[in-house]
Amino acid sequence: MTTTITQILLATACATMLSVLVNAQQTVHTITIDMGNPAAGVDLSELNTAKKGDQYRVVIKDVNLNLYRVTVNGSDSSTAKAVTFPSFGDFAIDPITKLVGGVGQVVTKAKANGQESSNAYMVDSKTAIGDTLNAHSETIAALSGKILSLKTDIDNFLMNVQLRELDLKCKDEHRLWPIVRASAIDKVSKLRGTAQQLQKEIAKEQGAYVKYVTKDDVKQAIADDEKLKDMSGKVASGYSTLTTGIVGALVSVDANTSSALLEQLQFLELNKTHTYLSQAFQYKGGDGKLTVSVVPRKEEYNLQTYNSTFKFPLNKPRYVGVSASFYGAKLYNDAISSVADTSGKYKLVQEDVTRFEIGAAALFTYGTKLSNSRSVGIQGVIGPGISVTETVRPRLLLGGGLSFGKENMLMVNFGGIVGFVDRRSAAYADDGPYYGETGKPTVVKLDGSLFLSIGYLFAL
């Protein structure tokens, strides 16, 4: 029992390994289309040798997948639309621009005649407050300049990215700025770091301003002086504008936007080989059809569209169909007449007839071509027919012959034909005389003969 189980397991393992080896050696045919050399045409020779169950795939050379969308047998390549970059680094800059020169200056001094003020302490305090507000105005101007510089860096980076996009859409070697994925990641990280550092500086300076103007004596002094009050309001508004601007800058280079930018750039980089390779399709026998479409991703590219359908195999060795034919055969009907003499006796007279008939047939045809030119083939035929005679009768034809032509074929067939015919009855073997009128002197019998037919067959 143990030996039997072991043998079964070994046999199963061997069968499995054999199946794996057979599948591993399955033929994969390749169809190559060179978009850069249209005069070369498409070589379908491999598909003409494809057998049922074989796999095939399409290679399209010199096609820029950043400009074109490729569809093979209804399956799209890569993304369904042209790659577009996100709004990376897009934030409002106009309010920041107005702060480059600061928010103004304020000067609060003692009386011009040099006489002491009645409240010298208050004058000194206002002067100090004015100096502090002036310093914050200058700080606002400096921070605004840094944000504008950040915006310039972002714009320069985007310019390089877009130049790289144009570069990847060129047919020739890449000659523009080589923004590769690694350097792009590094640049995005630096831009984000700069924006985050600026946010900390703005928050620090704004915090120092708020802490200063909320002191009781400073707060009171500002409230009592219109110029200081106006200046303090401008400083507060300036810091608010800076905060809003830097937050917008950070949002424009946040993780989602940065990731989207790098992802789209990576898509472009992945397609830079200018070669499309499809997955494998399975040939299921019979008439195969391969549909290839190469369409510009954007109408404004003003590029040509390529659409084509290929049928295979073209050099099919076999053909099957039903041919319409006319035949000629040596089947005939006996013709016997009854003649009465003066004494009232009857004699039978064998009439001369044409021992030949013509008819029409629908012949099921299975054949094969004799050469790669597909001009001559040999086939076997079988099918029903009818005689085109005074008495229409069914026929059965069986034979073979030659075909001439490719799709539209002239069929010449030869073989045997059987059918019912009229033959002289044994009851009237003698010509007579017979006393009284004779009955029908013929009976229906099955007979056979040779036939020759000419017909037509259309086979794809």
Secondary structure by P-SEA (a helix, b strand, c coil): caaaaaaaaaaaaaaaaaaaaaaaacbbbbbbbccccccccccccccccccccbbbbbbbcccccccbbbbccccccccccccccccccccccaaaaaaccccbbbbbbccccccccccaaaaaaaaaaaaaaaaaaaaaaaaaaaaaaaaaaaaaaaaaaaaaaaaaacccccccccccaaaaaaaaaaaaaaaaaaaaaaaaaaaaaaaaaacaaaaaaaaacaaaaaaaaaaaaaaaaaaaaaaaaaaaacaaaaaaaaaaaaaaaaacccbbbbccccccccbbbbbbbbbbcccccbbbbbbbcccccccccbbbbbbbbcccccbbbbbbbbbbccccbbbbbbcccccccccccccbbbbbbcccccccccccccbbbbbcccbbbbbbbbbccccccccbbbbbbbbbbbbbbbcccccccccccccccccccbbbbbbccccccccccccc
